[in-house]
Structures are given as structure tokens and as C-alpha cells.
Amino acid sequence: MKFYKIVLGAFIGTLIALVINFFIKVGVVSSMISSFSKSDKETSATLKPNSVLYMKLDYAIPDRSADDPFGNIDFATMQTKESTGLNDILRNIENAKTDINIKGIYLELSSIPTSSATIEEIRNKLAEFKESGKFVVTYGESYGQSAYYLASVADKIILNPEGALDLHGMASQIMFYKHLLEKLDVEMQIVRGPNNKFKSAVEPYFLDKMSEANREQTDKLLGSVWGQILMGISQSRNISVEQLNQIADNLEVLFDAQKALEYGLVDNLYYKDQVLEELKGLTGSNKSINAIGNEKYAKTYKAKATSKNEVAVIYASGSIYDGKGDEAKNIYSENLSKTIRKAREDENVKAVVLRVNSPGGSAVASAIIGRELDLTKEVKPVIVSMGNYAASGGYWISAKSDYIFADATTLTGSIGVFGTFPNLKGFLNKKVGLTLDVAKTNENADFGSITQPLTEFQHKKLQDMVVKTYDDFTKRVAEGRGLSQIYVDSIGQGRVWSGIDAIGLGLVDQLGDMEDAIAFAAERANLGDDYKVTEWPKQKDFFTRLMESMNNSESDKLDAAMKQKLGVYYDYLKGLEDLQKNTGIQARMPFDMVIE
């Protein structure tokens, strides 16, 4: 009898928990719907004459704003956060240029944990905005390098009197796992393409420092990106590149706001209340400042174009994987191929702009996506816009497009192939105490097992596969770019290039952002001004996204908490996580890079 009471009690407890959970979710949905409705009503009322477009860019800026009910919630603190994508930021600046209610743009900046090409596109757009005669003002309690690079385009740069300005140059730090793997008795069996000495993504598994080839390409890449940043600051602030390098070498303004003012890096040393008074003067307001943020401002305008002609912008962001998955976070061959196919078969879509922001990934997935793009190119223009990264697999899918745009600081190329195959036999035997035995019908029936080393025969087969994949890669680039395969190999071998260097090498056609690519695509399709821009893949409906967000919220919360706790070390943890993902034949860039 006692047993049945326990079972009955557990059943009732579970039922009550499910009911409570249901009503909580219903409450959340109702609250969010109410909140969204209220937000829409407030938006139209918020935009008053003499308003200021306010931007606080202190987050990793995605290419596209996520149409996600929980997209702007920080699950570590349960507070809302800014999450506007680059697409809406650029559109906001463009619309603000001619909006009679917007007097200027005010940016609060400190550190922007995103890559330099994204910052470059925003910076270029702000420079265009200034041509309207409206003001751009930035304020920072302190400025990191990324924030200062963006701020340097402003009419007025304001720094807190007790603040700091970080200008120290660029560095790329790589974590090596060789000794860790040795301690764990884990062997990473590496296969690289022929002479792929620059394909350094695998080096952390068998070296404890950079190879000479990797150091050569990294020094070249850092120098190229840093040179672009210094040139931009120099032109905006009328300070020579030589002097900027001297300031960086000596850390002269790092903890000295007054020196930053003396060197002309900033215009004023103000506290926040003084900044607000400055903005009141610029807007002609005697009371409070009418400020509207990126997210709300994006809702104040609608697409004016009524044309049936579409230029479809297809977003390809993240690492490249086989099959299906969450396309909001990474590129999956089945998902992206389906999107490209739909755009190709849609009669209203007259041209495609592929926005690539990827360090690469699965070689097979890249080939599958590339095939769909090749078929699309046969019936309508395909133009590529490269973001922060369009390297390795990201370059594979770009190579045969009609035209390629990149930012000066885009990281691209990395034309190379590798394979990683872990052997955990030593770890299982010596560290865990497990042994395994196998029965098989054929000599290589257990090929691919992670519990034993590759045989010489198996290693050769894999090497042949990598050689063939590299040959396919260089051939694809040669055909797509009108180059000889021998030449492509000479600039390939896994080497990463900046966008500005890639032009001279023939890997990129022109420097430009996504808007340039869209205008070019419309021109190629002979559309004139008779077109509208649509974004693909289409966003899912509200309730589907809501349920998915609820299902994913625990993992998102854990991930956010890890980011908050680990800080700069979070990327190293992700590197270890990639160790288990990056198995098989890969076309992947060796590292990530941000200005900080």
C-alpha cells in the first residue's frame, strides 16, 4: 500500500508541476504579446521632432537582427540587452540621414566585442551620414580599441575625465592543446592537404607554439588590418600614422584622459551630465532629450518599395556543418541549400546577394551549398558580400559567384583542407581503465573508430581524400575567379588574407559593404530603381520561435553564464569544444580575430 501511495504522490506532484509550468508559459506569452503591443504603440509616439538616434554598441553584433522573442534577454542576469543586427543598424543610419525628426546620432561606446569588418561597415555608414550636415557625437567612460576606431569618425569624441583610451596595437593569441592531449593520452591524427603549411587550424593539436608559416601569415594579416584601422583614425583625427603607432607603443594615453585630449584623440573630457547638456544644445532642447534606440527606430519605418522585383539577401553566418540545424546560429548544408533553391525558383527574385560571414567548416557541406549557388548563377546574378569572415569553406561557397565585395578588414582565403581523427585508445586504457575488443567481417570494417589508431593503409586513404578535396577546392576557385590552378595553389595552401590584400590577389573584386553588393546585384539584373530587398531565410512565425526559445532557454542561460564568468577565457573553452566537433574533412579558417 505504501508503494502505491509513493507512486500516486509522485504522479500528482509531476502533474501539478506540469500545470504550473503550463500557466507560467501562458503568462509569459500573454506578457510578451502585451509588451510587444505596448512597444509598438510607444514607438510611433516616441519619435518626436529634434530627436537623437541613440546607439549603445557593447555586444557582439550579428549580421541580422534576430526576430526572436527572447533574443534580447541575457539569461545570466534575466535582463534585456541590445541585440540589433548590422542590417538594421545600417538601415537606421541611412534612414536617419533624411528623417526630418532626427537631428543627429549619439553613440555610447566602451568596448565592442565584434570583428573589425562589422565595425568598419558601421563606421563607413556614419561617415556617409555626416554628409547630411547632422551631428555624430560619441561618449565613453573609457574606449577600447574597437570602440575608439568607430568613435574616431564622429564630429565630437567625448571621454570621461577619469576614463581611459586603449590604443596598444593588435595581437593574435592562440591556445595550444598538445601537452594537454599528451597528459590525457589522446592522439589527434592529422591529415593536411599537400603543402598546406598555412592551414594552421590543426597546429594546436601537435605543436606548442606557432609554426614559422603561421607566424608569417598572422604577422602579415595583423599588419594589414592594423594599417587600415590606423589609416582611418589618422584621416579622421588628422594625426599621422607614425604618431599613432608611437602612442600605441608607449601606452601613452592608456590611463591618462588628459593626454588623450592633448594628443587630439578626443575633443572633450566631460562627465555624463555635461554630455547631456551638450546634446541639448545640439538639438535645441531646453528640457529632456528625445532619444530613440536602434531597436525601436527600426520599427518606425516600413519598406517603401512595392515592386514585385526582389533582390534576395541570403544570410550565411557561422560555421558550416552537414545536414540540418539551427540556422540562426550556424550554416547547415540542408537548410541553406533549401533557402538558395527557393530563391532560385522564385520568379520574383531577380538577383541574389549572399552575405557570407563564416570561417568555414565541413568540406562536403561547402560543396553541397556551392552546387546550389552554381545552379542559381545560371538563371540569375549571384553577388557575394563578405562580412567579418569568408574563409576556407566560406570562400568555397563564394568563389564561383558573379562578383565579390569585401571589407578592407575581412578575413578571407584560407584555401586549404585538413582532417582530424582522434584516437582515444590511450585515454580509455590508461586514464579510465577501459579496454575494447572487436570482431569484424572485413579488414577495415572498424575504420573510423576513435578507440584505435589509424593503420598506415587507412591514413593513406584519408590523405588521398584530402588531396582530392584540395584539388577540387583550388580548381573551383580557379574556374570561378578566372585564374590558373597553379596560381591559386600558390596563394592558397591554407593562407588567410585581409580583404584589401585579397583584391590584389584576384580573390575579391571590390571593397564594399552589403548595400554596395545589393545595388550592384540590382544593376546586374537590369532593375534600375524598380526593386525591393528581401531577407532570407524567412523568419519563423511568432509562436514557433517562442516555443523554440523556451526549449533552448536553459542551454542559452548556461552559455551566457559561462561567458559572464569566464570573460576572455570563454573563447578558449569554445576552442576545446571545437576539438570534438572538427573531425573529418574540414575547410576551416585557423583562428578568429577581433580588434581588442
Steps between C-alpha positions, in 0.01 A plus 500: 500500500788733588649444153178610329484813717854590395418445133174694529680784681768518234237500223298779664818702564606466137151594379494810718845601374387461138187707563702775672753495216218528245348805669842659540558465124151633427576793729830562325333489158223738612751734658717502189205563266389784725855633513540486121167678446595768750845534344352556153266767632780674686729494198288720279450744786867504602637641175456872551655797324864570589560140604834323533570149374669333797736205457665301776718251320648277770413155367605256230308646206339233278449553127123480539264603778353186654120497484501310827269553801790438736773629272569805715495323839828438683426166665785546745336807656145469356536860382428625150797589284558668165514252213429703184670348196730673254224505238273716719784717630602592146139557394442715807796724416390524136143591594612744770695690236177626339262471798387853585441395862860384554751774578801276548645175635634447850713191573599371844805283451742309716598168344340326204564124507459452128734474205648793314309464171166553677637809673640622168158477331333699780783754495470549123125545533547764771742684271228508233249620760721796589468626142140591584628768737356326804724434799665182627610511864657218701556466873693238691595453861790326333571392142633165395675482163192375316285771654756772430539393137125549457493817710778662299260573213280719723481880491566507871662233719438541872686307769429489872763705690591191703478268203754318286569463130650166401723523194768233510499314167371159397601153611375152422532248782455131425450224755688174441367167629800278427614448860143467627432225247824327597399503868163355407661242267288629213654491152368738235582343165543778247473491122564823304485590135822495297729780610219654710758647736282804574199287596579551866161405646649160588828628648370535858456121508865412431707817567546717807567824309442654157676350202712737292237493223218583739697782661577638153134509394382630838754784502399594145130487584532701821710759324246537222198535731682729744617715209141550386391595851783749545435652159136556591585661834776709341271643234218576744713650777779653289768312693777325310519121493855525636381698802211261560741207501725685743205562731410131478857381561543719809145448637496875539127557537397169655434641847523870430189673366676838502770369264234361269363854480844654448582261216172585327356151536191642674330839493366540853532350847145502634295322759166354390294800617720728289455272199122525539525880511709486182229295329231743616690778335540305176128413486378839619324346798453674834354191665567130463659353188275305266709187444395188314699176499592278207237234563208743526617721215515199269124458556414858403550448131367244259634389164368756254565295188191335356677343205459128434867484404711375789868498581523214749764537771584150625688489830769235540635557851698268725697180462396260224356162598337208321125441506239698693533725803428839656568733207487802732830388656688315225487394136356157428524362147142376478348818642702744290470293182122500537498879547717555191283264299182685600655833400608351166152368425321817614412697187487827696862462610708657224841489673661346807744658744670240716618659824784276617629521855663163552840356595410180312437147619399175332645463151209281389242751626687782324492305173125434536428870559735597216307278260171679576668837445646382168152401380360834615771693316384339175161673522561823696791708635666378818705766681697435819537746787771389743469602864752433777600161359458327168781251531564138408151346463368857506717577198410169335134601479594852383753415232273449198271797556472771236670764715648521851494797736702501824592746771864604526532307828303191395694177562476284189683240294626213717477277195604171655372172642575288804363204689514418871436153636534453878637178645377449857647155555770621741253719690250216542765241593728703728278777641160332522597134522292381205613256235316415182503208262340463160371233265469593132417355161753699299847633564388864521148449633592702812641790298414832664495367854636747756619219725802401292767662282475517124693235312753607238255394229213698656717808543596485131135474396417808706799685359379417148157637591646825636719539190198455275293748704777758484527446125123550469524817709781661302335397172172661611677823591696501174184455291299751700766771507649449154840399639736209441481216749877521554467866597210426735713237671782753543272744687305217662663233717267609779618862513262767635493846340340832587237638264729779378778252417254255341414754229856512374509120500184468292295334775269802545368746241428816698494653846143567608229413749170320473321805359759525223443133419122547488526802267741307276268197491206720397715653226606158372133398486414823311246602764584870524320629810207265452572241771469421868738317731384183675692304762535123499451254661157624595447543874277241669162599638478645851371195690744260334788726601355543847483125562849448358632778722344341807649162411843653445492741793681269745795442269504870409495589867791265573697634203437860606605422857823341377574809289443725799715293737786419263523831317788496250567133584162396361648480148759251622224279636326520164827397340498181705139444402596536133758227553219245513302660217774551243547138405499370144598700191484872572545825308524733798687820586773456764398780739260783582608861537355805674663840542527471876 
